[in-house]
Amino acid sequence: MQLYQTHPHANVMPAMTAGEFQALKADILENGQHETIKLFDGKIEVVPRIRTSS
């Protein structure tokens, strides 16, 4: 698995809380991931910033 850096634009959105992150991981396990991770200049863009940990 390739690891990517977070693009500075991602900082416009606050990071998820630990509870939100656990809920996201559970939801992805149950329903799959519907949106692809978006890259800009080879770095992770705004919305899926924390998803790389799940």
RACOR-V463460 format. One record per backbone hydrogen bond with DSSP energy under -0.5 kcal/mol. CO is the residue of the C=O (numbers start at 1). NH is the residue of the N-H. If there is no record, write none. Layout:
BEGIN
co/nh
CO/NH
CO/NH
END
This chain:
BEGIN
co/nh
5/44
7/10
8/11
9/12
10/13
17/21
18/22
19/23
20/24
21/25
22/26
23/27
24/28
25/29
26/30
27/31
28/32
32/34
38/45
40/43
43/40
44/7
46/49
48/51
48/52
49/52
50/53
51/54
END
